[in-house]
């Protein structure tokens, strides 16, 4: 008897338990997406700010035309 069979015998078709499993799966899927997405946005902003600063520094070193 597998663990799934044992779970069906003990709980049957409990909608609350199925809802709990659903939200656990959603949380399990979203957690890495949120973490890596946040890291990606942070790195992209850092790169963008660095490039913008380099462009501003190039413009400041030029003398009047």
C-alpha angles and dihedrals in degrees: 000000000000127000090254091055090050091050092052091050093049100040106020114191099338108170092199091056091047090051090050091051090048094053091044089055092047091050091046091053097043099046098073091040091055093045097047092039090053091049090049092051091047092051092044092052091047092051092045092050091048092050092046090050091050091051091049091049091052091051093049094054093058117094126226114297 
